[in-house]
Amino acid sequence: MGKGDKKSGKGKRFKGTYGKSRTKTSKIKNQEELANLKKKAASEKKKAKADAAEAKEVAKEKEVTKEKVKAPAAKKAPAKKAPAKKAAAKK
């Protein structure tokens, strides 16, 4: 019944394990609290998702307004094409 005894609470404390004689106490006391925590986490996740979507939409609107504000650029003359390569040399 000492530190080396695997079945006693003292032995389990020494070894750092849990079991029948040394049970783990849960942080959540009952199922109601667990349900409330799950609901809260789900609502926070939805809120974060909505905020991210809203931020994305605002950024998209800013890009559209920037494009509208830009003055149309003057058209440049088309670039000259390179001369066509001659076919196989004639004999």
C-alpha positions as CSV (number, residue, x, y, z in Angstrom):
1,M,0.0,0.0,0.0
2,G,2.7,2.4,-0.9
3,K,4.1,4.3,-3.9
4,G,4.6,1.1,-5.9
5,D,1.1,-0.2,-5.4
6,K,-0.7,0.3,-8.8
7,K,-4.2,-0.2,-7.3
8,S,-4.0,2.3,-4.5
9,G,-4.7,6.0,-4.7
10,K,-1.2,6.8,-3.4
11,G,0.4,4.6,-6.1
12,K,-1.7,6.2,-8.8
13,R,-0.7,9.7,-7.6
14,F,2.9,8.7,-7.6
15,K,2.6,7.2,-11.1
16,G,0.3,10.0,-12.4
17,T,-2.5,7.7,-13.6
18,Y,-6.2,7.4,-13.0
19,G,-8.5,4.6,-12.2
20,K,-11.1,3.2,-9.8
21,S,-9.3,4.3,-6.7
22,R,-8.3,7.7,-8.2
23,T,-11.0,9.0,-10.6
24,K,-10.6,12.0,-12.8
25,T,-12.9,14.9,-11.8
26,S,-14.5,16.5,-14.8
27,K,-14.4,20.2,-15.3
28,I,-18.0,20.2,-16.5
29,K,-20.3,19.3,-13.7
30,N,-23.4,18.4,-15.6
31,Q,-24.9,17.9,-19.1
32,E,-26.7,21.3,-19.0
33,E,-23.5,23.2,-18.8
34,L,-22.1,21.1,-21.6
35,A,-25.1,21.9,-23.8
36,N,-24.8,25.6,-23.0
37,L,-21.1,25.6,-23.9
38,K,-21.8,23.8,-27.2
39,K,-24.5,26.3,-28.1
40,K,-22.2,29.2,-27.2
41,A,-19.4,27.9,-29.2
42,A,-21.7,27.3,-32.2
43,S,-23.1,30.8,-32.0
44,E,-19.6,32.3,-31.8
45,K,-18.5,30.3,-34.8
46,K,-21.5,31.6,-36.8
47,K,-20.8,35.1,-35.8
48,A,-17.2,34.9,-36.8
49,K,-18.1,33.4,-40.1
50,A,-20.7,36.2,-40.7
51,D,-18.1,38.9,-39.8
52,A,-15.5,37.4,-42.2
53,A,-18.1,37.3,-45.0
54,E,-19.0,40.9,-44.3
55,A,-15.4,42.0,-44.3
56,K,-14.8,40.2,-47.6
57,E,-17.9,41.9,-49.1
58,V,-16.7,45.3,-48.0
59,A,-13.2,44.7,-49.5
60,K,-14.8,43.6,-52.8
61,E,-16.9,46.8,-52.8
62,K,-13.8,48.9,-52.3
63,E,-12.1,47.2,-55.2
64,V,-15.1,47.9,-57.5
65,T,-15.2,51.6,-56.5
66,K,-11.4,51.9,-57.2
67,E,-11.9,50.5,-60.6
68,K,-14.7,52.9,-61.3
69,V,-12.6,55.9,-60.2
70,K,-9.7,55.1,-62.5
71,A,-9.8,57.2,-65.7
72,P,-9.8,55.2,-68.9
73,A,-6.3,54.9,-70.2
74,A,-5.5,56.3,-73.7
75,K,-5.4,53.5,-76.3
76,K,-2.0,52.6,-77.5
77,A,-1.1,51.7,-81.0
78,P,-0.9,48.0,-81.5
79,A,2.6,46.5,-81.2
80,K,4.3,45.6,-84.4
81,K,4.4,42.0,-85.2
82,A,7.7,40.3,-85.9
83,P,8.2,39.5,-89.6
84,A,7.1,36.0,-90.5
85,K,9.9,33.4,-90.7
86,K,10.7,32.3,-94.2
87,A,9.8,28.7,-95.2
88,A,12.6,26.3,-95.9
89,A,15.3,27.7,-98.0
90,K,14.8,27.2,-101.7
91,K,17.4,25.2,-103.6
